[in-house]
Amino acid sequence: MHRYSVQLEWTGNLGPGTSSYRAYSRDHLVRAGGKAELAGSSDPAFRGDATRWNPEELLVAALSQCHLLAYLHLAATAGVIVCEYRDDAVGELELNRDGTGRMRSVELRPRVVVAAPDQLERAQRLHEPAHHNCFIAASVNFPVTCVPTATSP
């Protein structure tokens, strides 16, 4: 069993606290064990600061990171030499009429560059087991799909 602790501090009290929906900022700080702080807010659509991370972006980032790390491990054990890895992940949030909502889906779009052309097929195949090995993807209740590409120099 592993435990992960974070501290969250709301920094958005503009004076009157939450006396009304427009009276406060959504700004907050996320801290964890000596790491750099994450400046958070809500999505600008929900009165947040666009220059700060919002929870939806962090969820998409966590899924992307988890896939990357699982993939790199599998590549190293399979003899696939990854030279570059980039992902343009996209998440969709669905809102209900009553203002509630949920993440509808996340699509990972990893672009991998491997050292040699004979590694391309194996590089592509590794994404499926990487997806199944991702702790975060296994923990969410919405579809996470992966549309990978692999190239070599």
Backbone bond lengths (Angstrom), bond angles and torsions (degrees), N, CA, C in turn:
res aa  C-N    CA-C-N  psi(-1)  N-CA   C-N-CA  omega(-1)  CA-C   N-CA-C  phi
1 M - - - 1.455 - - 1.526 108.09 -
2 H 1.295 116.69 132.80 1.467 122.72 176.35 1.520 108.02 -117.13
3 R 1.313 116.42 143.79 1.469 121.49 179.17 1.519 108.69 -118.69
4 Y 1.304 116.24 143.41 1.460 122.58 179.16 1.518 108.13 -127.20
5 S 1.320 116.03 121.89 1.465 120.81 -177.68 1.517 110.18 -114.32
6 V 1.291 116.15 134.97 1.462 122.02 173.67 1.523 108.36 -132.02
7 Q 1.303 115.14 154.70 1.451 121.24 174.56 1.519 107.41 -115.41
8 L 1.304 115.73 137.08 1.447 121.59 -179.83 1.530 108.40 -123.29
9 E 1.330 116.70 132.34 1.457 121.36 178.29 1.521 109.71 -129.04
10 W 1.303 116.39 119.26 1.458 121.70 175.53 1.526 108.08 -73.64
11 T 1.317 117.41 126.51 1.472 122.88 -178.53 1.517 111.07 -116.60
12 G 1.308 117.13 15.06 1.456 121.65 -171.29 1.511 117.11 -99.58
13 N 1.318 118.56 16.18 1.459 119.41 176.75 1.526 108.27 -74.48
14 L 1.314 116.79 111.03 1.465 122.31 -177.62 1.530 112.18 -91.03
15 G 1.305 116.74 9.97 1.465 121.02 -179.70 1.515 112.20 130.24
16 P 1.334 118.13 -62.70 1.461 119.39 -178.32 1.530 113.74 -87.72
17 G 1.332 118.56 11.51 1.469 120.66 -178.89 1.513 111.23 60.91
18 T 1.302 116.68 -139.54 1.468 121.81 -178.06 1.519 111.43 -97.67
19 S 1.318 116.09 42.75 1.465 120.12 -179.91 1.518 112.39 -65.98
20 S 1.326 117.61 -21.02 1.466 122.14 172.71 1.526 108.22 -155.77
21 Y 1.327 116.09 166.69 1.459 121.80 -177.83 1.533 112.12 -60.83
22 R 1.301 117.83 -31.90 1.461 122.31 -178.44 1.530 113.87 -95.74
23 A 1.321 117.64 0.42 1.463 121.32 -173.25 1.525 114.28 -86.33
24 Y 1.318 117.75 -5.97 1.458 119.38 -175.38 1.526 111.09 -134.40
25 S 1.318 114.23 157.00 1.463 121.91 175.35 1.525 108.22 -91.59
26 R 1.303 115.83 152.12 1.470 120.87 178.01 1.532 111.74 -89.65
27 D 1.324 117.96 5.41 1.458 122.54 -176.12 1.524 112.08 -64.47
28 H 1.309 114.69 142.33 1.457 121.57 177.51 1.520 109.60 -156.24
29 L 1.301 116.74 166.35 1.463 123.09 176.75 1.516 108.79 -119.49
30 V 1.331 115.49 141.03 1.455 121.80 176.31 1.525 106.62 -116.67
31 R 1.322 115.38 128.28 1.466 120.90 -178.42 1.526 109.79 -128.54
32 A 1.335 114.27 151.95 1.461 120.10 175.30 1.520 109.04 -155.79
33 G 1.297 116.60 119.08 1.457 125.06 170.06 1.508 119.31 32.16
34 G 1.311 118.86 60.40 1.455 121.98 174.32 1.518 115.40 78.70
35 K 1.310 117.89 6.96 1.467 121.11 178.09 1.525 109.62 -85.58
36 A 1.310 115.90 165.09 1.463 120.67 175.58 1.528 109.50 -61.16
37 E 1.310 116.21 140.92 1.465 120.98 177.95 1.521 110.33 -66.91
38 L 1.312 115.44 147.23 1.456 121.66 169.85 1.520 107.65 -103.01
39 A 1.314 116.10 124.96 1.465 120.26 176.14 1.526 107.20 -85.83
40 G 1.317 116.04 116.85 1.453 120.74 -176.51 1.513 112.56 -114.97
41 S 1.311 114.54 161.46 1.454 123.24 175.60 1.522 106.28 -160.77
42 S 1.305 117.31 -169.87 1.455 119.86 172.34 1.527 107.87 -98.25
43 D 1.304 115.74 169.77 1.457 121.29 175.49 1.534 108.08 -59.25
44 P 1.329 118.68 144.68 1.466 120.05 178.42 1.536 113.19 -54.18
45 A 1.321 117.58 -28.20 1.471 120.20 177.63 1.527 111.60 -64.14
46 F 1.334 115.97 -18.44 1.459 121.20 -179.41 1.533 110.70 -116.62
47 R 1.340 115.56 35.84 1.456 123.80 176.22 1.526 113.49 70.24
48 G 1.333 117.34 26.70 1.455 121.15 -179.18 1.518 113.19 -96.51
49 D 1.311 114.89 174.94 1.461 124.18 -179.29 1.527 108.63 -94.22
50 A 1.310 117.08 117.23 1.468 122.23 -177.03 1.528 113.02 -65.78
51 T 1.326 118.22 -16.37 1.463 120.55 -179.56 1.526 112.20 -86.41
52 R 1.321 117.07 -1.96 1.462 121.57 -179.70 1.534 110.26 -114.37
53 W 1.312 116.12 156.60 1.459 122.03 177.83 1.524 109.86 -69.73
54 N 1.341 116.29 138.21 1.461 119.26 173.77 1.538 108.84 -108.95
55 P 1.330 117.76 161.74 1.464 120.17 -176.25 1.524 113.87 -58.71
56 E 1.316 117.05 -34.72 1.466 119.64 -179.51 1.536 110.45 -66.34
57 E 1.329 117.10 -42.21 1.466 120.23 176.74 1.523 110.92 -63.65
58 L 1.325 116.62 -40.70 1.461 119.95 -179.78 1.523 111.67 -65.14
59 L 1.328 117.44 -35.07 1.457 120.41 176.85 1.528 110.54 -66.29
60 V 1.315 117.04 -45.63 1.468 121.00 177.42 1.534 109.82 -61.85
61 A 1.329 116.70 -42.46 1.469 120.93 178.89 1.528 110.85 -62.34
62 A 1.335 117.21 -41.00 1.461 120.48 179.63 1.527 111.04 -62.74
63 L 1.312 117.28 -41.80 1.465 120.55 177.37 1.520 111.51 -64.42
64 S 1.329 116.87 -42.34 1.458 121.55 179.03 1.529 111.28 -64.63
65 Q 1.331 116.56 -45.26 1.462 121.15 178.78 1.523 111.39 -61.99
66 C 1.317 116.22 -44.88 1.455 120.72 -177.74 1.527 110.59 -61.51
67 H 1.334 116.33 -43.21 1.466 119.96 178.65 1.530 110.10 -63.14
68 L 1.321 116.30 -45.54 1.475 120.64 178.06 1.520 110.64 -53.98
69 L 1.315 117.62 -51.55 1.456 121.04 -174.37 1.523 111.78 -66.52
70 A 1.331 117.42 -39.47 1.461 120.20 176.19 1.525 110.33 -65.52
71 Y 1.329 116.45 -40.64 1.465 121.48 -179.40 1.530 111.37 -64.46
72 L 1.324 116.77 -47.40 1.467 120.11 -179.19 1.519 111.37 -60.27
73 H 1.322 116.83 -39.39 1.470 120.50 177.17 1.526 110.59 -61.61
74 L 1.324 116.33 -48.36 1.464 119.92 -179.68 1.527 111.40 -63.97
75 A 1.325 117.11 -39.27 1.465 120.63 178.96 1.528 110.16 -61.88
76 A 1.318 116.74 -45.13 1.467 120.41 -179.14 1.524 111.23 -62.06
77 T 1.334 117.29 -40.49 1.463 119.06 -179.36 1.528 112.44 -77.64
78 A 1.338 118.13 -20.63 1.469 121.66 -179.98 1.525 112.62 -94.91
79 G 1.314 117.96 0.83 1.469 120.57 179.84 1.518 114.02 76.37
80 V 1.331 117.22 20.91 1.466 121.25 176.15 1.528 106.94 -95.70
81 I 1.318 116.35 120.17 1.460 120.66 -177.52 1.526 109.14 -92.35
82 V 1.323 115.20 106.39 1.462 121.80 179.09 1.520 107.88 -86.82
83 C 1.323 116.12 124.39 1.467 121.72 179.17 1.526 111.71 -99.55
84 E 1.328 116.57 -31.63 1.466 121.94 178.88 1.525 108.33 -146.38
85 Y 1.328 114.27 151.16 1.468 120.48 176.44 1.520 107.16 -150.10
86 R 1.303 116.37 124.66 1.463 122.38 176.19 1.519 108.01 -135.88
87 D 1.315 114.91 148.55 1.468 119.12 179.14 1.522 108.68 -136.80
88 D 1.310 116.41 133.94 1.459 123.01 173.37 1.522 107.44 -111.84
89 A 1.316 116.10 72.35 1.465 122.26 -175.53 1.526 110.77 -75.22
90 V 1.333 115.03 146.40 1.464 121.35 -179.21 1.527 108.71 -134.85
91 G 1.337 115.22 131.40 1.458 120.78 175.76 1.510 110.14 -115.62
92 E 1.321 116.66 147.91 1.463 121.59 178.39 1.517 109.55 -118.12
93 L 1.324 115.10 126.60 1.460 122.67 177.14 1.517 107.79 -103.71
94 E 1.317 116.10 128.57 1.455 121.63 179.53 1.528 108.42 -105.28
95 L 1.335 116.04 125.99 1.459 120.98 178.62 1.518 110.17 -102.41
96 N 1.317 115.16 142.26 1.462 121.80 175.93 1.521 109.59 -95.35
97 R 1.303 116.30 163.79 1.475 121.10 -179.36 1.530 112.77 -59.29
98 D 1.329 116.00 -29.54 1.466 119.34 -177.76 1.535 113.12 -85.32
99 G 1.342 117.32 5.06 1.461 121.11 177.52 1.515 114.34 93.67
100 T 1.325 118.07 -10.06 1.456 120.20 175.46 1.522 108.33 -79.67
101 G 1.290 117.15 171.36 1.448 119.95 179.66 1.510 111.37 -171.09
102 R 1.315 114.63 179.92 1.463 121.16 178.31 1.518 108.92 -160.78
103 M 1.315 115.04 156.27 1.458 118.73 172.80 1.521 107.07 -66.80
104 R 1.313 115.31 129.63 1.466 120.77 -178.47 1.521 110.91 -89.62
105 S 1.352 116.33 -39.92 1.459 120.02 -179.03 1.528 109.81 -168.52
106 V 1.310 114.40 161.53 1.463 121.60 171.02 1.518 106.97 -134.13
107 E 1.325 115.04 134.09 1.461 120.92 175.42 1.514 108.44 -116.05
108 L 1.333 115.37 121.33 1.454 121.97 174.62 1.519 107.67 -91.03
109 R 1.325 116.10 140.16 1.470 121.14 -178.63 1.525 110.49 -130.93
110 P 1.332 116.13 61.36 1.458 118.20 -177.14 1.530 112.79 -68.03
111 R 1.327 114.11 137.02 1.464 122.22 174.40 1.525 106.86 -117.27
112 V 1.321 115.13 114.64 1.453 121.51 -173.81 1.527 109.10 -112.76
113 V 1.316 115.25 137.68 1.467 121.44 171.43 1.521 106.24 -112.57
114 V 1.335 115.51 123.44 1.461 121.01 178.78 1.524 109.77 -108.72
115 A 1.315 115.76 163.65 1.460 121.49 -171.45 1.521 114.53 -68.42
116 A 1.331 117.81 -29.57 1.469 119.19 -173.79 1.523 110.80 -145.93
117 P 1.332 116.40 149.23 1.467 120.53 -179.48 1.530 114.46 -57.67
118 D 1.339 117.91 -31.52 1.467 119.40 -178.99 1.530 112.41 -71.72
119 Q 1.329 118.27 -4.17 1.466 122.21 177.81 1.533 112.70 -98.12
120 L 1.337 117.09 -6.49 1.466 120.72 -173.56 1.530 113.77 -60.19
121 E 1.316 116.89 -47.09 1.461 119.85 -177.58 1.522 111.06 -63.75
122 R 1.327 117.13 -45.87 1.467 119.94 177.77 1.521 110.64 -63.31
123 A 1.328 117.31 -38.72 1.471 121.06 179.80 1.523 110.49 -60.26
124 Q 1.304 117.26 -42.13 1.466 121.21 178.82 1.524 111.30 -66.31
125 R 1.324 116.68 -43.99 1.472 121.24 -176.88 1.524 112.60 -65.11
126 L 1.319 118.42 -26.89 1.465 121.36 -175.83 1.532 113.50 -69.51
127 H 1.322 117.33 -16.93 1.468 118.67 -178.55 1.527 112.54 -66.15
128 E 1.317 117.53 -35.24 1.467 118.82 -179.60 1.521 112.03 -64.89
129 P 1.336 119.38 -51.83 1.469 117.03 177.18 1.537 112.44 -65.83
130 A 1.308 117.64 -29.92 1.471 119.28 176.53 1.523 109.88 -62.60
131 H 1.316 116.07 -41.97 1.464 120.45 178.06 1.526 110.61 -60.76
132 H 1.312 116.86 -43.58 1.465 120.96 -179.31 1.529 112.37 -70.43
133 N 1.326 117.21 -23.21 1.467 121.50 178.87 1.522 112.98 -88.90
134 C 1.315 117.83 -7.05 1.465 121.34 -177.23 1.528 109.97 -76.68
135 F 1.331 116.46 117.68 1.469 121.52 -178.70 1.523 111.59 -62.34
136 I 1.319 116.75 -37.41 1.466 120.19 -175.89 1.529 110.02 -71.57
137 A 1.326 117.62 -45.35 1.468 120.73 178.70 1.529 110.97 -60.71
138 A 1.318 116.43 -34.62 1.465 120.21 179.46 1.530 112.05 -73.14
139 S 1.325 116.52 -11.74 1.467 120.88 -174.88 1.520 114.43 -101.82
140 V 1.324 117.54 -8.97 1.464 119.57 -176.55 1.528 110.45 -99.43
141 N 1.341 115.48 157.78 1.469 119.90 -175.98 1.525 112.24 -108.50
142 F 1.325 116.39 30.88 1.461 121.88 176.13 1.521 107.68 -136.23
143 P 1.330 117.24 160.02 1.460 119.51 -177.90 1.533 112.77 -68.20
144 V 1.311 114.32 135.54 1.459 122.19 171.00 1.520 105.47 -119.67
145 T 1.320 115.99 115.10 1.461 120.04 -178.89 1.529 109.17 -110.39
146 C 1.309 114.85 160.24 1.459 121.24 -177.97 1.529 108.50 -131.15
147 V 1.324 114.99 124.52 1.465 121.62 178.07 1.538 107.05 -120.31
148 P 1.333 117.01 83.11 1.461 120.38 -173.48 1.525 113.37 -88.35
149 T 1.313 114.33 157.73 1.463 121.58 168.53 1.516 107.28 -134.57
150 A 1.314 115.61 148.02 1.465 121.02 177.52 1.524 108.39 -133.58
151 T 1.304 115.10 137.70 1.451 122.04 176.21 1.512 108.85 -135.84
152 S 1.320 115.53 168.11 1.470 120.91 174.52 1.526 106.95 -133.48
153 P 1.312 115.70 156.54 1.469 119.00 -178.78 1.521 113.15 -63.17
